[in-house]
Amino acid sequence: MLATTKAHQPRFKPVKKFGLEIMSAGFLFGEDQAIAWDSNLVSALVSQLMNFVDWGKLDYLIVDLPPGTGQVQQAFANNMSLSGAIVVVTPQDIAHLDAKKAVDMYRQLGVRVIGAVENMSGLVCPHCSERIEVFHKVRPDRSIFETGVPRLGSIPLDPEMSRSTDDGRPVFVDQPQSVQAHAFRFIALELADALGEKIGRTKKGGKQ
């Protein structure tokens, strides 16, 4: 995974799969090894992953951060020029409360909040196609979407998506016609629109 430049600066090669280039701190540590670092070491890790990876020419660089408002998020915001942040929230009151704190943090740091995605948004029964609300519905006045944060999309629960993810195959590869795959495509188009990209929409990938 390591490469060396002419200046003998060690650099990382991203893992390539399904047309995507991926780098993770998880690749650098043991599977069961915790990363219990202070803020300075976290900032150093952020710098390594962002500046010493041979990304090549990218369309987008998306960074998946752990939930919360801690030092990892602040290290990224303080050290990188970000186009914006996307908040992922589950349909629970406490999750929306935490998400609103994350939105407030990004706004204080001067980072644009592009929108939010609701994950695990209901379950469509595979036998009768009835939609089941697994979580108690969040009151509108408690919802992150009532604070002016755009809803980029919702991804329903699906046992098959969990299986394909564990097998290392994205749902849009393993089940390209599933509701979840269409939801991911819709979110990608909404994100591109928010960033000012001109991408044509098809009926299947259009507004829903």
N, C-alpha and C positions, 0 to 999 in steps of 0.2 A: 504493500500500500504506500510505501515511502518512495520518493524520487529525489534526485539531487540535481540542482541547477548548476550552471557554469560557475556561479559564485559559491558553490558548495553549501547552499542553503537547503536543508532538508524540507521537502514539501510532500503533501499528502495527495494521493490519487483517489478521487471519489469512486465509489462503487457504481457501476452502470447496470441498470436493469429496466426493461420495458421502456427504453428511450429516455429514462430519467437518470440523473447523476445524484448520488446520495452520499452524504457524509454525516456521521454521528459520533458523539462522544462515546457512545456505547461500543463502537468499533475499536476503541483504544483501551478499553478496560475489560476485566473479566465479566462474565455474564452475571455473577452474583456479587460483584464488587461495587460498593457504594462510592459515590463521589462526594465526600464530606470535606469540601474546601472552603476557605475563607474568601472574602470578596475579591482580594487581589489575585488569587489563583483562578477564580472564576473568570475575571476579566482577561487573564492571560489565555485561558482556554478559548474564550470567545474570539480573541485576536487570532489564535492559531487556526481555528475552524474557518474564519472569514478571510484571512489574509494569506494563509499558507496552504491552501488547497487549490490544485490546478483545475479550476472550474471550466476554463475555456470560455467559449461564447454561450451565454445563457439568455433565454427568453425572460425567465423570472428566477429569482433566488428566494425561496420560501423557507423560513426558519420556524421549526416547530418547537415551541418553548413549553416547559412545564407550567401548570396552572399556578396562579398566584401573582403577587406584586413584589416579589423579592429581588435579590441581587442579580439574578440572571437576566431578568427583564430589563432592569435598570442599566446593567452593563451594556446590553445591546443598544438601548436607546441613547446612552451617553457616548458610545464609541462608534456607532454606525449611522450612516445617512439612510434613513428608512423611508420608503414610499408610503408606508402605513401599517397599521396593525389590524388583524382580524381576531375577534374574540369568539371562542367556541364555548357554548353553554348548553347544559342539559335542562330539560323542562322541569326543574325543581326550584322551589322558592329560594333555598339557600344558594343554589348554583347561580341564579340570577343576581342575588345579592353580591356574591363574590365577583361576578362578571362586571357589575357596575363599579366595583372598587378598581378593577383592572382598567376599565375605561377612564375613570377619573385619574389614575396614575399616568396613563399614556397622554392624556390631555395636559396634565401638569408638566410632563416632559416635552411637550410640543410635538408629539407624534400623532399624526392623523389617524383616527379610528375609521377604517373603511366600512366596517359593518360587523355583524355577528352571524354566526351559523348555529342553529339549534340541532345538536346531535341527539340520537336516541329519541327522536320525536315520534312517539307512538309506535305501534306494532301492527302490521297488516297480517292477519291470520293466514297462513299458507293453505288452509283447508277451505275456509269460507270467504276469504278476502275481506272480512270485516275488520275495521280499524279499531284497535284497542289502545286506550290511553293508559299506559303502564304507570306513569307518574301523575300525581295530583296536579291539576292544571294551575299554573301560576296566575294570580290575580293580575289584571291589566295594570293596576297602579304599582305593582311590584316588579313588573317585567322590564328587562333591559331595553326592550323595543319602545317603551313609552318615554325613554329619555332622549329620543331622537336618533338612536343608533339604527341604521338601516338593517333590515333582515335580508341577508344574502341568500338564504335558503334553509331548508330543513332536511335532515337525513333520518329516515325511519329505522327502527331496529329491525334486524334480520339475522337469524341464526346462521344462515348460509354465508353472509358477509363475514361473520366472525370466523367461520371455518376457513374461508378462502384467505383471509388476512393471516391467520395462523400458518397457513401453508405457503405464505410469501407471495401470494398472487392478488393484486388489487381487484376490487369488485368490477371495475370497468373493463378488466381483461377476462376474468373468470366468468362473469355474468353481465355482459355488455348491454343486455336489454332489460335488466332489472330496474325496479323503481329506484333503488339506491344509486345505480350507475347513472341514471338520468338526473338524479338529484345532484351528484357530483359535477356533471357536465354543466348543469344550470348554474351552480355556484361559480364554476370557473368562468363562465360567460359574464356573470354579474360582476365578478372581480375584474375581469378585463375591461368591461365597460367603465367601472369606477376609476380605473387607472388610465382611461382615455384611449384604450386600444380599440381599433375598429375591426371587429370580428363578426362575420355574418352568422345569423342564427337560422337554424333549421326548425322545422315544426317540432321535432323531438327534443331539440336543445333549446327551444325558445322560451318565452315567458310562460310561467305556469302559475 
